[in-house]
Amino acid sequence: MDVRNKLLGMGVALLILARHCAGRIMQGMDWLLQTLHLPALRPAMDKSRGDVPGWVLITLMSAVLVAGLLAIAGPALEKLFNQAMEQVTP
């Protein structure tokens, strides 16, 4: 139970960090477009504004899910692997 709580806390912290970083990146892109006076690129940036944070969150949630499953099922998988290796003959 303690491992699950730690993994859940780490996952939430990573999601918060990813959301914050994605917001900062998009602010920097807006500043760059305004500075370079490239209004032709702005509509494309505004349309895809939610794509980067979405992909970052999906990636992080997948990583947290894999880590959580590994923490929960790790000992059983290790036992299964060891049993299979013992049955292999050279």
PyMOL Python script that loads the backbone (N, CA, C, O; Angstrom):
from pymol import cmd

cmd.read_pdbstr("""\
ATOM      1  N   MET A   1       0.829  -1.188   0.000  1.00  0.00           N
ATOM      2  CA  MET A   1       0.000   0.000   0.000  1.00  0.00           C
ATOM      3  C   MET A   1       0.870   1.248   0.000  1.00  0.00           C
ATOM      4  O   MET A   1       0.543   2.238  -0.654  1.00  0.00           O
ATOM      5  N   ASP A   2       1.973   1.203   0.728  1.00  0.00           N
ATOM      6  CA  ASP A   2       2.859   2.359   0.817  1.00  0.00           C
ATOM      7  C   ASP A   2       3.481   2.674  -0.541  1.00  0.00           C
ATOM      8  O   ASP A   2       3.642   3.841  -0.899  1.00  0.00           O
ATOM      9  N   VAL A   3       3.829   1.631  -1.296  1.00  0.00           N
ATOM     10  CA  VAL A   3       4.430   1.822  -2.621  1.00  0.00           C
ATOM     11  C   VAL A   3       3.416   2.461  -3.559  1.00  0.00           C
ATOM     12  O   VAL A   3       3.762   3.348  -4.340  1.00  0.00           O
ATOM     13  N   ARG A   4       2.171   2.017  -3.486  1.00  0.00           N
ATOM     14  CA  ARG A   4       1.130   2.596  -4.340  1.00  0.00           C
ATOM     15  C   ARG A   4       0.945   4.076  -4.050  1.00  0.00           C
ATOM     16  O   ARG A   4       0.828   4.884  -4.972  1.00  0.00           O
ATOM     17  N   ASN A   5       0.919   4.434  -2.772  1.00  0.00           N
ATOM     18  CA  ASN A   5       0.751   5.840  -2.407  1.00  0.00           C
ATOM     19  C   ASN A   5       1.911   6.684  -2.915  1.00  0.00           C
ATOM     20  O   ASN A   5       1.708   7.800  -3.393  1.00  0.00           O
ATOM     21  N   LYS A   6       3.120   6.156  -2.811  1.00  0.00           N
ATOM     22  CA  LYS A   6       4.282   6.890  -3.309  1.00  0.00           C
ATOM     23  C   LYS A   6       4.212   7.057  -4.821  1.00  0.00           C
ATOM     24  O   LYS A   6       4.472   8.142  -5.340  1.00  0.00           O
ATOM     25  N   LEU A   7       3.860   5.983  -5.531  1.00  0.00           N
ATOM     26  CA  LEU A   7       3.748   6.059  -6.990  1.00  0.00           C
ATOM     27  C   LEU A   7       2.637   7.011  -7.410  1.00  0.00           C
ATOM     28  O   LEU A   7       2.792   7.772  -8.365  1.00  0.00           O
ATOM     29  N   LEU A   8       1.532   6.966  -6.704  1.00  0.00           N
ATOM     30  CA  LEU A   8       0.437   7.876  -7.021  1.00  0.00           C
ATOM     31  C   LEU A   8       0.859   9.318  -6.790  1.00  0.00           C
ATOM     32  O   LEU A   8       0.567  10.189  -7.610  1.00  0.00           O
ATOM     33  N   GLY A   9       1.537   9.576  -5.693  1.00  0.00           N
ATOM     34  CA  GLY A   9       2.030  10.926  -5.416  1.00  0.00           C
ATOM     35  C   GLY A   9       3.018  11.392  -6.462  1.00  0.00           C
ATOM     36  O   GLY A   9       2.977  12.544  -6.894  1.00  0.00           O
ATOM     37  N   MET A  10       3.919  10.492  -6.876  1.00  0.00           N
ATOM     38  CA  MET A  10       4.885  10.856  -7.916  1.00  0.00           C
ATOM     39  C   MET A  10       4.175  11.124  -9.240  1.00  0.00           C
ATOM     40  O   MET A  10       4.539  12.052  -9.963  1.00  0.00           O
ATOM     41  N   GLY A  11       3.178  10.329  -9.555  1.00  0.00           N
ATOM     42  CA  GLY A  11       2.435  10.520 -10.796  1.00  0.00           C
ATOM     43  C   GLY A  11       1.710  11.851 -10.819  1.00  0.00           C
ATOM     44  O   GLY A  11       1.731  12.559 -11.825  1.00  0.00           O
ATOM     45  N   VAL A  12       1.070  12.192  -9.713  1.00  0.00           N
ATOM     46  CA  VAL A  12       0.371  13.474  -9.634  1.00  0.00           C
ATOM     47  C   VAL A  12       1.359  14.625  -9.751  1.00  0.00           C
ATOM     48  O   VAL A  12       1.092  15.608 -10.443  1.00  0.00           O
ATOM     49  N   ALA A  13       2.496  14.506  -9.080  1.00  0.00           N
ATOM     50  CA  ALA A  13       3.509  15.562  -9.168  1.00  0.00           C
ATOM     51  C   ALA A  13       4.021  15.715 -10.597  1.00  0.00           C
ATOM     52  O   ALA A  13       4.217  16.837 -11.065  1.00  0.00           O
ATOM     53  N   LEU A  14       4.239  14.603 -11.294  1.00  0.00           N
ATOM     54  CA  LEU A  14       4.691  14.672 -12.686  1.00  0.00           C
ATOM     55  C   LEU A  14       3.644  15.299 -13.589  1.00  0.00           C
ATOM     56  O   LEU A  14       3.981  16.067 -14.490  1.00  0.00           O
ATOM     57  N   LEU A  15       2.376  14.981 -13.356  1.00  0.00           N
ATOM     58  CA  LEU A  15       1.315  15.573 -14.171  1.00  0.00           C
ATOM     59  C   LEU A  15       1.226  17.078 -13.952  1.00  0.00           C
ATOM     60  O   LEU A  15       1.050  17.836 -14.906  1.00  0.00           O
ATOM     61  N   ILE A  16       1.347  17.509 -12.708  1.00  0.00           N
ATOM     62  CA  ILE A  16       1.319  18.943 -12.412  1.00  0.00           C
ATOM     63  C   ILE A  16       2.510  19.633 -13.057  1.00  0.00           C
ATOM     64  O   ILE A  16       2.365  20.704 -13.646  1.00  0.00           O
ATOM     65  N   LEU A  17       3.677  19.029 -12.949  1.00  0.00           N
ATOM     66  CA  LEU A  17       4.877  19.606 -13.558  1.00  0.00           C
ATOM     67  C   LEU A  17       4.745  19.678 -15.078  1.00  0.00           C
ATOM     68  O   LEU A  17       5.117  20.681 -15.687  1.00  0.00           O
ATOM     69  N   ALA A  18       4.219  18.628 -15.686  1.00  0.00           N
ATOM     70  CA  ALA A  18       4.060  18.615 -17.147  1.00  0.00           C
ATOM     71  C   ALA A  18       3.095  19.697 -17.597  1.00  0.00           C
ATOM     72  O   ALA A  18       3.334  20.376 -18.595  1.00  0.00           O
ATOM     73  N   ARG A  19       2.017  19.857 -16.868  1.00  0.00           N
ATOM     74  CA  ARG A  19       1.039  20.897 -17.227  1.00  0.00           C
ATOM     75  C   ARG A  19       1.668  22.279 -17.104  1.00  0.00           C
ATOM     76  O   ARG A  19       1.462  23.136 -17.964  1.00  0.00           O
ATOM     77  N   HIS A  20       2.426  22.497 -16.048  1.00  0.00           N
ATOM     78  CA  HIS A  20       3.086  23.790 -15.847  1.00  0.00           C
ATOM     79  C   HIS A  20       4.111  24.052 -16.950  1.00  0.00           C
ATOM     80  O   HIS A  20       4.151  25.144 -17.517  1.00  0.00           O
ATOM     81  N   CYS A  21       4.934  23.054 -17.252  1.00  0.00           N
ATOM     82  CA  CYS A  21       5.969  23.223 -18.282  1.00  0.00           C
ATOM     83  C   CYS A  21       5.356  23.460 -19.652  1.00  0.00           C
ATOM     84  O   CYS A  21       5.845  24.291 -20.417  1.00  0.00           O
ATOM     85  N   ALA A  22       4.294  22.739 -19.965  1.00  0.00           N
ATOM     86  CA  ALA A  22       3.655  22.917 -21.271  1.00  0.00           C
ATOM     87  C   ALA A  22       3.096  24.331 -21.396  1.00  0.00           C
ATOM     88  O   ALA A  22       3.185  24.943 -22.460  1.00  0.00           O
ATOM     89  N   GLY A  23       2.525  24.849 -20.317  1.00  0.00           N
ATOM     90  CA  GLY A  23       2.015  26.220 -20.338  1.00  0.00           C
ATOM     91  C   GLY A  23       3.132  27.229 -20.551  1.00  0.00           C
ATOM     92  O   GLY A  23       2.969  28.191 -21.301  1.00  0.00           O
ATOM     93  N   ARG A  24       4.257  27.016 -19.899  1.00  0.00           N
ATOM     94  CA  ARG A  24       5.396  27.928 -20.057  1.00  0.00           C
ATOM     95  C   ARG A  24       5.957  27.867 -21.473  1.00  0.00           C
ATOM     96  O   ARG A  24       6.344  28.895 -22.030  1.00  0.00           O
ATOM     97  N   ILE A  25       6.004  26.680 -22.056  1.00  0.00           N
ATOM     98  CA  ILE A  25       6.503  26.539 -23.426  1.00  0.00           C
ATOM     99  C   ILE A  25       5.604  27.300 -24.387  1.00  0.00           C
ATOM    100  O   ILE A  25       6.092  27.998 -25.275  1.00  0.00           O
ATOM    101  N   MET A  26       4.286  27.169 -24.213  1.00  0.00           N
ATOM    102  CA  MET A  26       3.365  27.856 -25.113  1.00  0.00           C
ATOM    103  C   MET A  26       3.459  29.368 -24.931  1.00  0.00           C
ATOM    104  O   MET A  26       3.332  30.103 -25.910  1.00  0.00           O
ATOM    105  N   GLN A  27       3.677  29.855 -23.712  1.00  0.00           N
ATOM    106  CA  GLN A  27       3.869  31.292 -23.499  1.00  0.00           C
ATOM    107  C   GLN A  27       5.115  31.765 -24.224  1.00  0.00           C
ATOM    108  O   GLN A  27       5.116  32.839 -24.826  1.00  0.00           O
ATOM    109  N   GLY A  28       6.171  30.976 -24.170  1.00  0.00           N
ATOM    110  CA  GLY A  28       7.401  31.333 -24.870  1.00  0.00           C
ATOM    111  C   GLY A  28       7.206  31.361 -26.374  1.00  0.00           C
ATOM    112  O   GLY A  28       7.751  32.229 -27.056  1.00  0.00           O
ATOM    113  N   MET A  29       6.431  30.414 -26.898  1.00  0.00           N
ATOM    114  CA  MET A  29       6.156  30.398 -28.338  1.00  0.00           C
ATOM    115  C   MET A  29       5.353  31.626 -28.743  1.00  0.00           C
ATOM    116  O   MET A  29       5.624  32.225 -29.783  1.00  0.00           O
ATOM    117  N   ASP A  30       4.365  32.009 -27.930  1.00  0.00           N
ATOM    118  CA  ASP A  30       3.586  33.213 -28.233  1.00  0.00           C
ATOM    119  C   ASP A  30       4.489  34.436 -28.255  1.00  0.00           C
ATOM    120  O   ASP A  30       4.383  35.275 -29.149  1.00  0.00           O
ATOM    121  N   TRP A  31       5.382  34.540 -27.267  1.00  0.00           N
ATOM    122  CA  TRP A  31       6.299  35.680 -27.219  1.00  0.00           C
ATOM    123  C   TRP A  31       7.192  35.697 -28.451  1.00  0.00           C
ATOM    124  O   TRP A  31       7.420  36.754 -29.038  1.00  0.00           O
ATOM    125  N   LEU A  32       7.698  34.536 -28.846  1.00  0.00           N
ATOM    126  CA  LEU A  32       8.571  34.449 -30.012  1.00  0.00           C
ATOM    127  C   LEU A  32       7.843  34.876 -31.279  1.00  0.00           C
ATOM    128  O   LEU A  32       8.398  35.608 -32.099  1.00  0.00           O
ATOM    129  N   LEU A  33       6.610  34.426 -31.442  1.00  0.00           N
ATOM    130  CA  LEU A  33       5.849  34.807 -32.631  1.00  0.00           C
ATOM    131  C   LEU A  33       5.566  36.306 -32.656  1.00  0.00           C
ATOM    132  O   LEU A  33       5.615  36.928 -33.717  1.00  0.00           O
ATOM    133  N   GLN A  34       5.273  36.884 -31.505  1.00  0.00           N
ATOM    134  CA  GLN A  34       5.036  38.327 -31.446  1.00  0.00           C
ATOM    135  C   GLN A  34       6.318  39.092 -31.716  1.00  0.00           C
ATOM    136  O   GLN A  34       6.295  40.121 -32.391  1.00  0.00           O
ATOM    137  N   THR A  35       7.428  38.604 -31.202  1.00  0.00           N
ATOM    138  CA  THR A  35       8.707  39.280 -31.387  1.00  0.00           C
ATOM    139  C   THR A  35       9.154  39.220 -32.840  1.00  0.00           C
ATOM    140  O   THR A  35       9.654  40.208 -33.377  1.00  0.00           O
ATOM    141  N   LEU A  36       8.980  38.082 -33.471  1.00  0.00           N
ATOM    142  CA  LEU A  36       9.424  37.919 -34.851  1.00  0.00           C
ATOM    143  C   LEU A  36       8.412  38.452 -35.862  1.00  0.00           C
ATOM    144  O   LEU A  36       8.691  38.488 -37.061  1.00  0.00           O
ATOM    145  N   HIS A  37       7.245  38.862 -35.386  1.00  0.00           N
ATOM    146  CA  HIS A  37       6.198  39.399 -36.261  1.00  0.00           C
ATOM    147  C   HIS A  37       5.837  38.403 -37.350  1.00  0.00           C
ATOM    148  O   HIS A  37       5.884  38.726 -38.537  1.00  0.00           O
ATOM    149  N   LEU A  38       5.482  37.211 -36.950  1.00  0.00           N
ATOM    150  CA  LEU A  38       5.076  36.177 -37.893  1.00  0.00           C
ATOM    151  C   LEU A  38       3.600  35.842 -37.676  1.00  0.00           C
ATOM    152  O   LEU A  38       3.278  34.753 -37.201  1.00  0.00           O
ATOM    153  N   PRO A  39       2.708  36.760 -38.018  1.00  0.00           N
ATOM    154  CA  PRO A  39       1.287  36.499 -37.763  1.00  0.00           C
ATOM    155  C   PRO A  39       0.740  35.336 -38.576  1.00  0.00           C
ATOM    156  O   PRO A  39      -0.280  34.754 -38.205  1.00  0.00           O
ATOM    157  N   ALA A  40       1.398  34.985 -39.679  1.00  0.00           N
ATOM    158  CA  ALA A  40       0.919  33.869 -40.494  1.00  0.00           C
ATOM    159  C   ALA A  40       1.005  32.549 -39.730  1.00  0.00           C
ATOM    160  O   ALA A  40       0.226  31.633 -39.996  1.00  0.00           O
ATOM    161  N   LEU A  41       1.933  32.439 -38.794  1.00  0.00           N
ATOM    162  CA  LEU A  41       2.079  31.207 -38.019  1.00  0.00           C
ATOM    163  C   LEU A  41       1.138  31.150 -36.820  1.00  0.00           C
ATOM    164  O   LEU A  41       0.876  30.067 -36.296  1.00  0.00           O
ATOM    165  N   ARG A  42       0.634  32.282 -36.384  1.00  0.00           N
ATOM    166  CA  ARG A  42      -0.186  32.319 -35.182  1.00  0.00           C
ATOM    167  C   ARG A  42      -1.454  31.468 -35.290  1.00  0.00           C
ATOM    168  O   ARG A  42      -1.745  30.734 -34.345  1.00  0.00           O
ATOM    169  N   PRO A  43      -2.229  31.520 -36.384  1.00  0.00           N
ATOM    170  CA  PRO A  43      -3.431  30.672 -36.416  1.00  0.00           C
ATOM    171  C   PRO A  43      -3.110  29.183 -36.273  1.00  0.00           C
ATOM    172  O   PRO A  43      -3.849  28.458 -35.607  1.00  0.00           O
ATOM    173  N   ALA A  44      -2.044  28.728 -36.874  1.00  0.00           N
ATOM    174  CA  ALA A  44      -1.675  27.317 -36.750  1.00  0.00           C
ATOM    175  C   ALA A  44      -1.296  26.989 -35.311  1.00  0.00           C
ATOM    176  O   ALA A  44      -1.619  25.909 -34.816  1.00  0.00           O
ATOM    177  N   MET A  45      -0.618  27.906 -34.641  1.00  0.00           N
ATOM    178  CA  MET A  45      -0.230  27.665 -33.249  1.00  0.00           C
ATOM    179  C   MET A  45      -1.465  27.648 -32.357  1.00  0.00           C
ATOM    180  O   MET A  45      -1.564  26.815 -31.456  1.00  0.00           O
ATOM    181  N   ASP A  46      -2.409  28.559 -32.598  1.00  0.00           N
ATOM    182  CA  ASP A  46      -3.597  28.614 -31.759  1.00  0.00           C
ATOM    183  C   ASP A  46      -4.461  27.367 -31.926  1.00  0.00           C
ATOM    184  O   ASP A  46      -5.060  26.902 -30.956  1.00  0.00           O
ATOM    185  N   LYS A  47      -4.534  26.817 -33.142  1.00  0.00           N
ATOM    186  CA  LYS A  47      -5.352  25.633 -33.381  1.00  0.00           C
ATOM    187  C   LYS A  47      -4.781  24.405 -32.677  1.00  0.00           C
ATOM    188  O   LYS A  47      -5.540  23.561 -32.200  1.00  0.00           O
ATOM    189  N   SER A  48      -3.477  24.296 -32.606  1.00  0.00           N
ATOM    190  CA  SER A  48      -2.856  23.110 -32.015  1.00  0.00           C
ATOM    191  C   SER A  48      -2.373  23.364 -30.593  1.00  0.00           C
ATOM    192  O   SER A  48      -1.523  22.635 -30.084  1.00  0.00           O
ATOM    193  N   ARG A  49      -2.903  24.377 -29.964  1.00  0.00           N
ATOM    194  CA  ARG A  49      -2.427  24.767 -28.644  1.00  0.00           C
ATOM    195  C   ARG A  49      -2.576  23.641 -27.615  1.00  0.00           C
ATOM    196  O   ARG A  49      -1.710  23.491 -26.753  1.00  0.00           O
ATOM    197  N   GLY A  50      -3.637  22.858 -27.684  1.00  0.00           N
ATOM    198  CA  GLY A  50      -3.859  21.821 -26.689  1.00  0.00           C
ATOM    199  C   GLY A  50      -3.151  20.510 -26.982  1.00  0.00           C
ATOM    200  O   GLY A  50      -3.168  19.609 -26.144  1.00  0.00           O
ATOM    201  N   ASP A  51      -2.535  20.380 -28.132  1.00  0.00           N
ATOM    202  CA  ASP A  51      -1.935  19.105 -28.504  1.00  0.00           C
ATOM    203  C   ASP A  51      -0.733  18.741 -27.644  1.00  0.00           C
ATOM    204  O   ASP A  51      -0.625  17.603 -27.188  1.00  0.00           O
ATOM    205  N   VAL A  52       0.166  19.686 -27.418  1.00  0.00           N
ATOM    206  CA  VAL A  52       1.383  19.374 -26.662  1.00  0.00           C
ATOM    207  C   VAL A  52       1.057  18.971 -25.228  1.00  0.00           C
ATOM    208  O   VAL A  52       1.533  17.927 -24.783  1.00  0.00           O
ATOM    209  N   PRO A  53       0.273  19.743 -24.483  1.00  0.00           N
ATOM    210  CA  PRO A  53      -0.036  19.305 -23.118  1.00  0.00           C
ATOM    211  C   PRO A  53      -0.769  17.967 -23.087  1.00  0.00           C
ATOM    212  O   PRO A  53      -0.556  17.164 -22.179  1.00  0.00           O
ATOM    213  N   GLY A  54      -1.626  17.725 -24.067  1.00  0.00           N
ATOM    214  CA  GLY A  54      -2.342  16.455 -24.103  1.00  0.00           C
ATOM    215  C   GLY A  54      -1.406  15.276 -24.267  1.00  0.00           C
ATOM    216  O   GLY A  54      -1.536  14.276 -23.562  1.00  0.00           O
ATOM    217  N   TRP A  55      -0.464  15.383 -25.192  1.00  0.00           N
ATOM    218  CA  TRP A  55       0.479  14.285 -25.422  1.00  0.00           C
ATOM    219  C   TRP A  55       1.418  14.104 -24.239  1.00  0.00           C
ATOM    220  O   TRP A  55       1.783  12.981 -23.891  1.00  0.00           O
ATOM    221  N   VAL A  56       1.804  15.208 -23.626  1.00  0.00           N
ATOM    222  CA  VAL A  56       2.674  15.104 -22.449  1.00  0.00           C
ATOM    223  C   VAL A  56       1.940  14.375 -21.332  1.00  0.00           C
ATOM    224  O   VAL A  56       2.510  13.498 -20.682  1.00  0.00           O
ATOM    225  N   LEU A  57       0.683  14.733 -21.106  1.00  0.00           N
ATOM    226  CA  LEU A  57      -0.082  14.086 -20.042  1.00  0.00           C
ATOM    227  C   LEU A  57      -0.322  12.608 -20.345  1.00  0.00           C
ATOM    228  O   LEU A  57      -0.235  11.770 -19.447  1.00  0.00           O
ATOM    229  N   ILE A  58      -0.622  12.285 -21.591  1.00  0.00           N
ATOM    230  CA  ILE A  58      -0.832  10.881 -21.957  1.00  0.00           C
ATOM    231  C   ILE A  58       0.439  10.076 -21.720  1.00  0.00           C
ATOM    232  O   ILE A  58       0.386   8.967 -21.188  1.00  0.00           O
ATOM    233  N   THR A  59       1.581  10.636 -22.114  1.00  0.00           N
ATOM    234  CA  THR A  59       2.854   9.936 -21.930  1.00  0.00           C
ATOM    235  C   THR A  59       3.157   9.728 -20.453  1.00  0.00           C
ATOM    236  O   THR A  59       3.547   8.634 -20.045  1.00  0.00           O
ATOM    237  N   LEU A  60       2.981  10.767 -19.657  1.00  0.00           N
ATOM    238  CA  LEU A  60       3.266  10.647 -18.225  1.00  0.00           C
ATOM    239  C   LEU A  60       2.297   9.689 -17.538  1.00  0.00           C
ATOM    240  O   LEU A  60       2.706   8.898 -16.688  1.00  0.00           O
ATOM    241  N   MET A  61       1.027   9.755 -17.898  1.00  0.00           N
ATOM    242  CA  MET A  61       0.067   8.848 -17.278  1.00  0.00           C
ATOM    243  C   MET A  61       0.376   7.402 -17.652  1.00  0.00           C
ATOM    244  O   MET A  61       0.222   6.500 -16.828  1.00  0.00           O
ATOM    245  N   SER A  62       0.810   7.180 -18.885  1.00  0.00           N
ATOM    246  CA  SER A  62       1.190   5.824 -19.294  1.00  0.00           C
ATOM    247  C   SER A  62       2.392   5.333 -18.496  1.00  0.00           C
ATOM    248  O   SER A  62       2.429   4.184 -18.056  1.00  0.00           O
ATOM    249  N   ALA A  63       3.374   6.212 -18.314  1.00  0.00           N
ATOM    250  CA  ALA A  63       4.566   5.832 -17.551  1.00  0.00           C
ATOM    251  C   ALA A  63       4.209   5.519 -16.101  1.00  0.00           C
ATOM    252  O   ALA A  63       4.720   4.557 -15.528  1.00  0.00           O
ATOM    253  N   VAL A  64       3.338   6.324 -15.512  1.00  0.00           N
ATOM    254  CA  VAL A  64       2.922   6.079 -14.126  1.00  0.00           C
ATOM    255  C   VAL A  64       2.139   4.772 -14.034  1.00  0.00           C
ATOM    256  O   VAL A  64       2.301   4.018 -13.075  1.00  0.00           O
ATOM    257  N   LEU A  65       1.301   4.503 -15.017  1.00  0.00           N
ATOM    258  CA  LEU A  65       0.531   3.261 -15.022  1.00  0.00           C
ATOM    259  C   LEU A  65       1.448   2.041 -15.109  1.00  0.00           C
ATOM    260  O   LEU A  65       1.254   1.063 -14.387  1.00  0.00           O
ATOM    261  N   VAL A  66       2.437   2.100 -15.987  1.00  0.00           N
ATOM    262  CA  VAL A  66       3.386   0.989 -16.120  1.00  0.00           C
ATOM    263  C   VAL A  66       4.172   0.808 -14.825  1.00  0.00           C
ATOM    264  O   VAL A  66       4.357  -0.318 -14.363  1.00  0.00           O
ATOM    265  N   ALA A  67       4.633   1.912 -14.239  1.00  0.00           N
ATOM    266  CA  ALA A  67       5.389   1.816 -12.984  1.00  0.00           C
ATOM    267  C   ALA A  67       4.520   1.238 -11.869  1.00  0.00           C
ATOM    268  O   ALA A  67       4.986   0.423 -11.072  1.00  0.00           O
ATOM    269  N   GLY A  68       3.261   1.660 -11.816  1.00  0.00           N
ATOM    270  CA  GLY A  68       2.353   1.143 -10.795  1.00  0.00           C
ATOM    271  C   GLY A  68       2.086  -0.343 -10.958  1.00  0.00           C
ATOM    272  O   GLY A  68       2.106  -1.096  -9.985  1.00  0.00           O
ATOM    273  N   LEU A  69       1.837  -0.762 -12.194  1.00  0.00           N
ATOM    274  CA  LEU A  69       1.601  -2.187 -12.445  1.00  0.00           C
ATOM    275  C   LEU A  69       2.838  -3.017 -12.143  1.00  0.00           C
ATOM    276  O   LEU A  69       2.741  -4.124 -11.614  1.00  0.00           O
ATOM    277  N   LEU A  70       3.998  -2.477 -12.481  1.00  0.00           N
ATOM    278  CA  LEU A  70       5.235  -3.199 -12.200  1.00  0.00           C
ATOM    279  C   LEU A  70       5.458  -3.325 -10.696  1.00  0.00           C
ATOM    280  O   LEU A  70       5.911  -4.364 -10.218  1.00  0.00           O
ATOM    281  N   ALA A  71       5.142  -2.272  -9.955  1.00  0.00           N
ATOM    282  CA  ALA A  71       5.313  -2.330  -8.505  1.00  0.00           C
ATOM    283  C   ALA A  71       4.356  -3.343  -7.876  1.00  0.00           C
ATOM    284  O   ALA A  71       4.710  -4.040  -6.925  1.00  0.00           O
ATOM    285  N   ILE A  72       3.152  -3.414  -8.413  1.00  0.00           N
ATOM    286  CA  ILE A  72       2.158  -4.327  -7.849  1.00  0.00           C
ATOM    287  C   ILE A  72       2.423  -5.768  -8.288  1.00  0.00           C
ATOM    288  O   ILE A  72       2.395  -6.687  -7.469  1.00  0.00           O
ATOM    289  N   ALA A  73       2.678  -5.957  -9.577  1.00  0.00           N
ATOM    290  CA  ALA A  73       2.813  -7.309 -10.123  1.00  0.00           C
ATOM    291  C   ALA A  73       4.266  -7.757 -10.240  1.00  0.00           C
ATOM    292  O   ALA A  73       4.524  -8.870 -10.698  1.00  0.00           O
ATOM    293  N   GLY A  74       5.207  -6.933  -9.846  1.00  0.00           N
ATOM    294  CA  GLY A  74       6.627  -7.246  -9.986  1.00  0.00           C
ATOM    295  C   GLY A  74       7.044  -8.565  -9.370  1.00  0.00           C
ATOM    296  O   GLY A  74       7.665  -9.382 -10.050  1.00  0.00           O
ATOM    297  N   PRO A  75       6.724  -8.803  -8.105  1.00  0.00           N
ATOM    298  CA  PRO A  75       7.130 -10.071  -7.490  1.00  0.00           C
ATOM    299  C   PRO A  75       6.530 -11.294  -8.190  1.00  0.00           C
ATOM    300  O   PRO A  75       7.207 -12.310  -8.353  1.00  0.00           O
ATOM    301  N   ALA A  76       5.273 -11.201  -8.601  1.00  0.00           N
ATOM    302  CA  ALA A  76       4.646 -12.334  -9.292  1.00  0.00           C
ATOM    303  C   ALA A  76       5.303 -12.567 -10.649  1.00  0.00           C
ATOM    304  O   ALA A  76       5.513 -13.712 -11.046  1.00  0.00           O
ATOM    305  N   LEU A  77       5.628 -11.496 -11.357  1.00  0.00           N
ATOM    306  CA  LEU A  77       6.296 -11.635 -12.653  1.00  0.00           C
ATOM    307  C   LEU A  77       7.697 -12.214 -12.494  1.00  0.00           C
ATOM    308  O   LEU A  77       8.138 -13.025 -13.309  1.00  0.00           O
ATOM    309  N   GLU A  78       8.389 -11.796 -11.446  1.00  0.00           N
ATOM    310  CA  GLU A  78       9.731 -12.320 -11.196  1.00  0.00           C
ATOM    311  C   GLU A  78       9.675 -13.818 -10.884  1.00  0.00           C
ATOM    312  O   GLU A  78      10.502 -14.594 -11.365  1.00  0.00           O
ATOM    313  N   LYS A  79       8.695 -14.210 -10.080  1.00  0.00           N
ATOM    314  CA  LYS A  79       8.531 -15.628  -9.747  1.00  0.00           C
ATOM    315  C   LYS A  79       8.206 -16.438 -11.004  1.00  0.00           C
ATOM    316  O   LYS A  79       8.748 -17.526 -11.200  1.00  0.00           O
ATOM    317  N   LEU A  80       7.331 -15.912 -11.845  1.00  0.00           N
ATOM    318  CA  LEU A  80       6.965 -16.586 -13.092  1.00  0.00           C
ATOM    319  C   LEU A  80       8.171 -16.730 -14.012  1.00  0.00           C
ATOM    320  O   LEU A  80       8.369 -17.780 -14.623  1.00  0.00           O
ATOM    321  N   PHE A  81       8.974 -15.680 -14.110  1.00  0.00           N
ATOM    322  CA  PHE A  81      10.175 -15.722 -14.945  1.00  0.00           C
ATOM    323  C   PHE A  81      11.166 -16.758 -14.423  1.00  0.00           C
ATOM    324  O   PHE A  81      11.721 -17.535 -15.200  1.00  0.00           O
ATOM    325  N   ASN A  82      11.387 -16.771 -13.115  1.00  0.00           N
ATOM    326  CA  ASN A  82      12.328 -17.731 -12.525  1.00  0.00           C
ATOM    327  C   ASN A  82      11.867 -19.173 -12.738  1.00  0.00           C
ATOM    328  O   ASN A  82      12.685 -20.050 -13.014  1.00  0.00           O
ATOM    329  N   GLN A  83      10.567 -19.419 -12.612  1.00  0.00           N
ATOM    330  CA  GLN A  83      10.044 -20.765 -12.857  1.00  0.00           C
ATOM    331  C   GLN A  83      10.260 -21.177 -14.308  1.00  0.00           C
ATOM    332  O   GLN A  83      10.634 -22.316 -14.587  1.00  0.00           O
ATOM    333  N   ALA A  84      10.027 -20.256 -15.222  1.00  0.00           N
ATOM    334  CA  ALA A  84      10.216 -20.568 -16.642  1.00  0.00           C
ATOM    335  C   ALA A  84      11.683 -20.847 -16.946  1.00  0.00           C
ATOM    336  O   ALA A  84      11.994 -21.752 -17.720  1.00  0.00           O
ATOM    337  N   MET A  85      12.587 -20.077 -16.343  1.00  0.00           N
ATOM    338  CA  MET A  85      14.017 -20.269 -16.589  1.00  0.00           C
ATOM    339  C   MET A  85      14.508 -21.598 -16.015  1.00  0.00           C
ATOM    340  O   MET A  85      15.411 -22.219 -16.575  1.00  0.00           O
ATOM    341  N   GLU A  86      13.920 -22.035 -14.903  1.00  0.00           N
ATOM    342  CA  GLU A  86      14.310 -23.317 -14.311  1.00  0.00           C
ATOM    343  C   GLU A  86      13.895 -24.493 -15.190  1.00  0.00           C
ATOM    344  O   GLU A  86      14.516 -25.555 -15.138  1.00  0.00           O
ATOM    345  N   GLN A  87      12.866 -24.314 -15.985  1.00  0.00           N
ATOM    346  CA  GLN A  87      12.386 -25.392 -16.850  1.00  0.00           C
ATOM    347  C   GLN A  87      13.182 -25.495 -18.146  1.00  0.00           C
ATOM    348  O   GLN A  87      13.076 -26.494 -18.858  1.00  0.00           O
ATOM    349  N   VAL A  88      13.966 -24.488 -18.456  1.00  0.00           N
ATOM    350  CA  VAL A  88      14.759 -24.508 -19.688  1.00  0.00           C
ATOM    351  C   VAL A  88      15.976 -25.399 -19.479  1.00  0.00           C
ATOM    352  O   VAL A  88      16.686 -25.284 -18.481  1.00  0.00           O
ATOM    353  N   THR A  89      16.202 -26.287 -20.438  1.00  0.00           N
ATOM    354  CA  THR A  89      17.383 -27.153 -20.359  1.00  0.00           C
ATOM    355  C   THR A  89      18.378 -26.738 -21.430  1.00  0.00           C
ATOM    356  O   THR A  89      17.988 -26.399 -22.547  1.00  0.00           O
ATOM    357  N   PRO A  90      19.671 -26.764 -21.090  1.00  0.00           N
ATOM    358  CA  PRO A  90      20.684 -26.337 -22.070  1.00  0.00           C
ATOM    359  C   PRO A  90      20.855 -27.316 -23.215  1.00  0.00           C
ATOM    360  O   PRO A  90      21.669 -27.085 -24.108  1.00  0.00           O
TER     361      PRO A  90
END
""", "prot")
cmd.dss("prot")
cmd.show_as("cartoon", "prot")
cmd.util.cbc("prot")
cmd.orient("prot")
